């Protein structure tokens, strides 16, 4: 460890001027204490405080002006801090270091909950002290690598007392915006219940809670990526409902209410239910993850309603300015946050005629947000009027352009991406007047524009189809060759009349049937993949024809692999059963691995193609 007196002025915590002789003497005297605080060695530092050395608690033992507590807290030595705090006077805990940071600021930045608890118990006023930038420990905790438990503890400990008022001004806005970014909606709800003005607080960068929620769709259910089992758990497993500070109807809150406990249920039943539920959570760990997400989504919806409720007291002009300046409806429509769009129009129906409210259909089409499109695409006069002013010369020309945010790139294959674009164009084309189909932009109809803009996407989809078909057809051909040969070289051989020796054996029957099925399914797969390779690859083929052939081919290939492994297991069992009678079980167990591996690797693609081909993303929704 280098001598602290030799630190250069160019380093972050270097002194502004060269230390005087008196300071050098003090630094040398406290050098062992400084080193002990850096290392967290309480035994080496204990002597300074046990012997009641004058000013040991306040002494600046480093060239950066930090005392022992600041040095230890800055380096994350919790035990050292806990021991030191017990002996320090309360005022010594408030001593600031570089940047105006106290020991609690260091604990907040480091995410150290135990250290923060020890400091606040000794001096509760530490939560009110700000650094040189005017930031409380709570604001620093939520701004720099936040830990939820620490932020929650600091939130409960921080008050709105003078001289600093943590929950007012732009700092309050920074706090609420950072909490929203991190998804700490439970803390946001707690603070708004304490200080209702925080619902509309604006940060130093001009952001608000509603704006952040509008352009971060991951806070809501529709834009959360869940696999099949997680979606099932999300749908059928309830989460505890929390008290809402405002009276809102079930239609207003986009949450699933947990059914109330029947008073007739006995305590024994409830205990058994609780134990069973805990056991299920341990056996299925993803339940906790899904429940946390669902609870977070529920809180986000409540947060939206609290913010909108706070806007009720605004006059119409001020409220419209708020929505326009924050671009809340624009961000929500572009990011597909249905919850904010529907809640905003339910609270303030006239927003549909505002600057961004009248453009939600255009934004939905441009950013390919089908959930928003489903809300705006109805047969009412209002929706039709909005559609006519959506884009010139027609909305078909709008959908003919590539999506602005290219969310479709999240699809696992280029074919599905092209298919989804065709579905969008077909849907828009079906709802507009036939006369508009012939309108031209720069001498081109909407479909001509679509072909030109999606040329590269079509080529990528064609290349993916060809590569996948070639690889899959090769595997299918190998399977067909093997199982065809196996049909005429049966296990156990034939007798003099050419009849298989094990003809009447059950294992032989399993072998014959599975071998035949493997041959038929592999030949089917070959034909499907061959039809894809010989296709003309027109744009309309990517809508239904090519995806259907790919699905049939992949399904046939999987079935061929599975039945081939069954035939192999049955044949091996016939050959070895006289010597190893137990061989049937292990063979079938090992033979299941290839089929299982194929399912794990290809099933996500298969399910995605099935949903994209046979499912519909366009369902009529409603706002009111």
Secondary structure, DSSP 8 states (H G I E B T S, - for coil): ---GGG--TTSTT--SS---HHHHHHHHHTHHHHHHHHHT-HHHHHHHHHTT-TTTTT---STT---HHHHHHHTT-HHHHHHHHHHS-HHHHT---GGG--HHHHHHHHT-HHHHHHHHHH-GGGGG---TTS--HHHHHHHSS--HHHHHHHHHH----SS--TTSHHHHHHHHHHHHHHT-HHHHHHHHHH-GGGGG---TTS--HHHHHHH-GGGSSTT----HHHHHHHHH--------SS---TTTS-S-------TTS-HHHHHHHHHHHHHHHHH-THHHHHHHHHHHHHHHHHHHHHHHHHGGGS-HHHHHHHHHHHTHHHHHHHHT-HHHHHHHHHH-GGGGGSTTGGGHHHHHHHTT-HHHHHHH-SSSHHHHHHHHTSSSS-HHHHHTS--SS-GGGGSSSHHHHHHHHHHHHHHHHHHS-GGGGG--BTTB-HHHHHHHHTHHHHHHHHHHHHHHHHHHHHHHHHHHHHHHHHHHS-TT-B-TTS-BTTTT-HHHHHHHHHHHHHHHHHHHHHHHHHHHHT----GGGGTTHHHHHHHHHHHHHHHHHHHHHHHHHHHHHHHHTTT-TTHHHHHHHHHHHHHHHHHHHHHHHHHHHHHHHHS-S-------
